[in-house]
Amino acid sequence: MQSIRSATTSIAEALAEKIRTRKARCGVVGLGYVGLPLAVEFAGIGFEVTGLDVQESKVGQINAGRSYVQDVPGDLMSPLVARGKLKATADFSVVSELDTINICVPTPLRKTKDPDMSYVVKACEEIAIHIRPGTLVILESTTYPGTTDELVRPILEREGLIVGQEIFLCFSPERVDPGNPKFNTRNIPKVVGGCTEACTELGVLLYEQALDTVVAVSSTQVAEMVKLLENTFRMINIGLVNEMALMCERMGIDVWEVIDAAASKPFGFMPFYPGPGLGGHCIPIDPFYLSWKSKQAGIEARFIELAGHINGQMPHFVVDKVQNALNQHAKPVNGSHIHLMGVAYKKDIDDVRESPALDIAHLLAQRGARLSYSDPFVPELSLEKETLLAEDPVRMAGEADCVVIITNHTGMPYAEVLEKAALVLDTRNALKGFSSPKIVRL
Ligand SMILES: NC(=O)c1ccc[n+]([C@@H]2O[C@H](COP(=O)([O-])OP(=O)(O)OC[C@H]3O[C@@H](n4cnc5c(N)ncnc54)[C@H](O)[C@@H]3O)[C@@H](O)[C@H]2O)c1
């Protein structure tokens, strides 16, 4: 009779062979900013890829060869669909035909700032119903250390298949940076850690087929913590530099000049820039996954709480600055027309999730301002009480009492806006090099 060890080895070897020869059928669960680029990358190197998403509209668009993710060009994706290399479905029974499954579903925070694991749990429960021996599952959603082993593993093992023996499980943090022209899914190094050695080896092997660099770590917990360290590092440094901006304002010092000069130091300093507040689905959220988990381990994440507090104040600081600047022109905010220039959470992308523009719009509306906005990437903006359509920034600059630059998209007509505007509050140093009494800098 075959021993368990050799049975495991032969299951793992059969899967490895399928991956090496690109005969493995790959699945990607959650076809958003992370999942769709990954699915296209796998399909592009010859794997047959099935995407799974609960949103029928996304499934329909993929099957029609249309991309809805800015970083995935339609002309790259549609031939893959036409050749049958990429398809999508909302029906999880397809899991029984898959050899590998990457899970890229949302991991937001609840209102209480606790992790909302409901999407991961739901996806894993669906997978567990249909999974068969010889399948590799990799969680990519950002999460707290311990998720893969403590939450995902027991769900996948519900039907009796054992991780490390019949099925294989890894965590690999997604580091995609939407809108980044230099770094994409393929050339960003991929960290992967498995529940067992065999799991890690299979995870590494899969990513090595499609990605330039794969970094293996010793466990799923290490891989989970890597992502949280990266994003917490960023969030805390942004908090620090935002606090610097508040201090510089009090002391009448130009914080932007300070940072540029400090960045001339060739070692031991990395520039971070102040701004109107944190945005997106990572930096404002991920550190709270860590603080939630560390609280359970009896350690208070004080840096995270402090930086969260400072960063959370920035939209209020911006609105106070608008008010002060208008007051100097003998205008109240109430009834003034404020034009928000750029509303995506960072430059050159179309994503408004958690954008500070939403908070600033809300605070200005509360103070009675009339709002308009411009953003070449965002044609429509839903606010609490109204939905706005994007306007022409130069025309609006001529009509508004104040323009607030919230997102510094490349190629915007900053010179014309400045020429037409009565007042510009620049929260991103987009007007670097311009000098005018109309400019108020953060
Ligand atoms: N967007 C980024 O820049 C980025 C970068 C690094 C890491 N991440 C992390 O990656 C994960 C995914 O983020 P995203 O930005 O791609 O999210 P997204 O909202 O763009 O996409 C998630 C997709 O998952 C689908 N989905 C939800 N529940 C599902 C289920 N049960 N089964 C199948 N599909 C389901 C949604 O319909 C959606 O299409 C998150 O954990 C996020 O924190 C995102």
PDBQT file of the ligand as one rigid body, heavy atoms in Angstrom, charges set to zero:
ROOT
HETATM    1  N1  LIG A 501      -6.208  47.564  -5.458  1.00  0.00    +0.000 N 
HETATM    2  C1  LIG A 501      -4.964  47.562  -5.029  1.00  0.00    +0.000 C 
HETATM    3  O1  LIG A 501      -4.173  48.434  -5.379  1.00  0.00    +0.000 OA
HETATM    4  C2  LIG A 501      -4.457  46.469  -4.112  1.00  0.00    +0.000 A 
HETATM    5  C3  LIG A 501      -3.075  46.343  -3.954  1.00  0.00    +0.000 A 
HETATM    6  C4  LIG A 501      -2.589  45.342  -3.128  1.00  0.00    +0.000 A 
HETATM    7  C5  LIG A 501      -3.472  44.500  -2.458  1.00  0.00    +0.000 A 
HETATM    8  N2  LIG A 501      -4.817  44.643  -2.630  1.00  0.00    +0.000 N 
HETATM    9  C6  LIG A 501      -5.688  43.707  -1.916  1.00  0.00    +0.000 C 
HETATM   10  O2  LIG A 501      -6.189  42.760  -2.858  1.00  0.00    +0.000 OA
HETATM   11  C7  LIG A 501      -7.524  42.372  -2.515  1.00  0.00    +0.000 C 
HETATM   12  C8  LIG A 501      -8.452  42.662  -3.671  1.00  0.00    +0.000 C 
HETATM   13  O3  LIG A 501      -8.445  44.066  -3.921  1.00  0.00    +0.000 OA
HETATM   14  P1  LIG A 501      -9.008  44.702  -5.258  1.00  0.00    +0.000 P 
HETATM   15  O4  LIG A 501      -8.570  46.121  -5.242  1.00  0.00    +0.000 OA
HETATM   16  O5  LIG A 501      -8.694  43.847  -6.430  1.00  0.00    +0.000 OA
HETATM   17  O6  LIG A 501     -10.575  44.630  -4.962  1.00  0.00    +0.000 OA
HETATM   18  P2  LIG A 501     -11.768  44.851  -6.019  1.00  0.00    +0.000 P 
HETATM   19  O7  LIG A 501     -12.931  45.299  -5.223  1.00  0.00    +0.000 OA
HETATM   20  O8  LIG A 501     -11.288  45.666  -7.164  1.00  0.00    +0.000 OA
HETATM   21  O9  LIG A 501     -12.044  43.367  -6.565  1.00  0.00    +0.000 OA
HETATM   22  C9  LIG A 501     -12.509  42.339  -5.775  1.00  0.00    +0.000 C 
HETATM   23  C10 LIG A 501     -13.444  41.494  -6.602  1.00  0.00    +0.000 C 
HETATM   24  O10 LIG A 501     -13.855  40.376  -5.813  1.00  0.00    +0.000 OA
HETATM   25  C11 LIG A 501     -15.198  40.091  -6.137  1.00  0.00    +0.000 C 
HETATM   26  N3  LIG A 501     -15.773  39.274  -5.084  1.00  0.00    +0.000 N 
HETATM   27  C12 LIG A 501     -16.223  39.653  -3.872  1.00  0.00    +0.000 A 
HETATM   28  N4  LIG A 501     -16.644  38.565  -3.175  1.00  0.00    +0.000 NA
HETATM   29  C13 LIG A 501     -16.449  37.488  -3.966  1.00  0.00    +0.000 A 
HETATM   30  C14 LIG A 501     -16.689  36.099  -3.820  1.00  0.00    +0.000 A 
HETATM   31  N5  LIG A 501     -17.176  35.608  -2.709  1.00  0.00    +0.000 N 
HETATM   32  N6  LIG A 501     -16.401  35.311  -4.863  1.00  0.00    +0.000 NA
HETATM   33  C15 LIG A 501     -15.892  35.807  -6.019  1.00  0.00    +0.000 A 
HETATM   34  N7  LIG A 501     -15.642  37.102  -6.196  1.00  0.00    +0.000 NA
HETATM   35  C16 LIG A 501     -15.915  37.942  -5.198  1.00  0.00    +0.000 A 
HETATM   36  C17 LIG A 501     -15.831  41.452  -6.298  1.00  0.00    +0.000 C 
HETATM   37  O11 LIG A 501     -17.029  41.386  -7.039  1.00  0.00    +0.000 OA
HETATM   38  C18 LIG A 501     -14.719  42.204  -7.034  1.00  0.00    +0.000 C 
HETATM   39  O12 LIG A 501     -14.844  42.116  -8.436  1.00  0.00    +0.000 OA
HETATM   40  C19 LIG A 501      -7.853  43.143  -1.229  1.00  0.00    +0.000 C 
HETATM   41  O13 LIG A 501      -7.530  42.358  -0.128  1.00  0.00    +0.000 OA
HETATM   42  C20 LIG A 501      -6.922  44.341  -1.305  1.00  0.00    +0.000 C 
HETATM   43  O14 LIG A 501      -6.635  44.854  -0.015  1.00  0.00    +0.000 OA
HETATM   44  C21 LIG A 501      -5.319  45.594  -3.467  1.00  0.00    +0.000 A 
ENDROOT
TORSDOF 0
